[in-house]
Amino acid sequence: MHTFIRCIRSDFYKFKHTSMLWIHILIPLITAILFITYYSESPWNVDAKISGYLEVIGVGFPLIIGLITAKTVDQEGEAGNFQNMLCGAKSPVALYVSKLIVLLLLGTLSIIIAIGIFALGFKAMPAIIYIKAGALLISGSVFVYILHLFVSLKYGRGSSIGLGIVESLISALALTGFGDGKWYYIPCTWSSRLCDSLVFTWLNPAMSFGYEEIQKCLIVAASATLAAFILSLFWFKRWEGRKSYD
């Protein structure tokens, strides 16, 4: 446990001296302000504005995750060809888990800012729904973080970013009829569709459909995320670094 805590502190210290923290603060802040400004002149009704904003965050999240994880892994590669991750602690797995947790914490910070600032401008939806939306956004993205950390370590920056672009496109398509009945099994769509279902339950509290959609997805997501995490640990134990990275 002491080694694990030390790894987390070390990762936060590394990020403190890079643009990583500011990226997680400024992107959601600017996004929220831009949407609030646009919506102040938009003829859309309030429900559509809230739903649209949450969907945009959910759709854009995979691409942002791809960029962030690629940048994080690149820093490790440039600092010594991943030797810190391979030899920098008694337990290399602790370094891997630490990296994942710090990324998730920074992602959570971004979601809090993005949702919090927007909620101040659109108070039509109860605060508890905004809180649930934030929780669904981050819980629906854990699998994506694990996937992109693996891809960044195994294949490099270009693969992670390219995958993020494809995932965001799929996530956008899944908001249409294309995703109906299938989106539960496509991890990159979880965040956007969960928020879509949450808004539906808020607008239609007497209908059980939205609740059933959320429940089904969370069961699938929890199982898949746990499996992905365990598999990634086994893989990282045998990882010997990359000979080259882009």
ChimeraX attribute file (.defattr): number of C-alpha atoms within 10 A of each C-alpha:
attribute: neighborCount
match mode: 1-to-1
recipient: residues
	/A:1	7
	/A:2	6
	/A:3	15
	/A:4	19
	/A:5	13
	/A:6	15
	/A:7	24
	/A:8	20
	/A:9	13
	/A:10	15
	/A:11	18
	/A:12	18
	/A:13	11
	/A:14	14
	/A:15	16
	/A:16	12
	/A:17	9
	/A:18	11
	/A:19	9
	/A:20	17
	/A:21	15
	/A:22	11
	/A:23	14
	/A:24	21
	/A:25	18
	/A:26	14
	/A:27	14
	/A:28	22
	/A:29	20
	/A:30	14
	/A:31	18
	/A:32	23
	/A:33	15
	/A:34	13
	/A:35	17
	/A:36	20
	/A:37	12
	/A:38	11
	/A:39	18
	/A:40	12
	/A:41	8
	/A:42	12
	/A:43	8
	/A:44	11
	/A:45	9
	/A:46	15
	/A:47	15
	/A:48	10
	/A:49	18
	/A:50	23
	/A:51	17
	/A:52	16
	/A:53	21
	/A:54	24
	/A:55	22
	/A:56	15
	/A:57	21
	/A:58	28
	/A:59	27
	/A:60	20
	/A:61	28
	/A:62	30
	/A:63	23
	/A:64	19
	/A:65	24
	/A:66	27
	/A:67	21
	/A:68	24
	/A:69	27
	/A:70	25
	/A:71	18
	/A:72	20
	/A:73	22
	/A:74	19
	/A:75	16
	/A:76	16
	/A:77	22
	/A:78	10
	/A:79	11
	/A:80	10
	/A:81	17
	/A:82	20
	/A:83	13
	/A:84	14
	/A:85	23
	/A:86	20
	/A:87	11
	/A:88	12
	/A:89	15
	/A:90	11
	/A:91	15
	/A:92	21
	/A:93	19
	/A:94	20
	/A:95	25
	/A:96	20
	/A:97	19
	/A:98	22
	/A:99	22
	/A:100	18
	/A:101	17
	/A:102	17
	/A:103	24
	/A:104	19
	/A:105	13
	/A:106	18
	/A:107	23
	/A:108	18
	/A:109	16
	/A:110	22
	/A:111	24
	/A:112	20
	/A:113	22
	/A:114	25
	/A:115	20
	/A:116	19
	/A:117	18
	/A:118	23
	/A:119	20
	/A:120	12
	/A:121	15
	/A:122	17
	/A:123	12
	/A:124	11
	/A:125	15
	/A:126	11
	/A:127	13
	/A:128	9
	/A:129	16
	/A:130	22
	/A:131	16
	/A:132	13
	/A:133	23
	/A:134	23
	/A:135	16
	/A:136	21
	/A:137	25
	/A:138	23
	/A:139	20
	/A:140	26
	/A:141	25
	/A:142	23
	/A:143	22
	/A:144	24
	/A:145	24
	/A:146	22
	/A:147	21
	/A:148	27
	/A:149	26
	/A:150	21
	/A:151	21
	/A:152	26
	/A:153	24
	/A:154	17
	/A:155	17
	/A:156	23
	/A:157	24
	/A:158	16
	/A:159	18
	/A:160	27
	/A:161	24
	/A:162	13
	/A:163	19
	/A:164	23
	/A:165	20
	/A:166	14
	/A:167	23
	/A:168	22
	/A:169	17
	/A:170	19
	/A:171	28
	/A:172	21
	/A:173	14
	/A:174	22
	/A:175	17
	/A:176	10
	/A:177	9
	/A:178	12
	/A:179	18
	/A:180	11
	/A:181	10
	/A:182	11
	/A:183	21
	/A:184	21
	/A:185	14
	/A:186	16
	/A:187	22
	/A:188	29
	/A:189	29
	/A:190	30
	/A:191	29
	/A:192	32
	/A:193	30
	/A:194	29
	/A:195	29
	/A:196	22
	/A:197	19
	/A:198	22
	/A:199	22
	/A:200	18
	/A:201	20
	/A:202	16
	/A:203	13
	/A:204	12
	/A:205	12
	/A:206	9
	/A:207	12
	/A:208	11
	/A:209	14
	/A:210	20
	/A:211	16
	/A:212	13
	/A:213	19
	/A:214	20
	/A:215	13
	/A:216	11
	/A:217	21
	/A:218	18
	/A:219	12
	/A:220	15
	/A:221	22
	/A:222	15
	/A:223	11
	/A:224	14
	/A:225	22
	/A:226	13
	/A:227	12
	/A:228	17
	/A:229	17
	/A:230	10
	/A:231	11
	/A:232	18
	/A:233	17
	/A:234	11
	/A:235	12
	/A:236	19
	/A:237	13
	/A:238	9
	/A:239	13
	/A:240	12
	/A:241	16
	/A:242	13
	/A:243	8
	/A:244	9
	/A:245	17
	/A:246	11
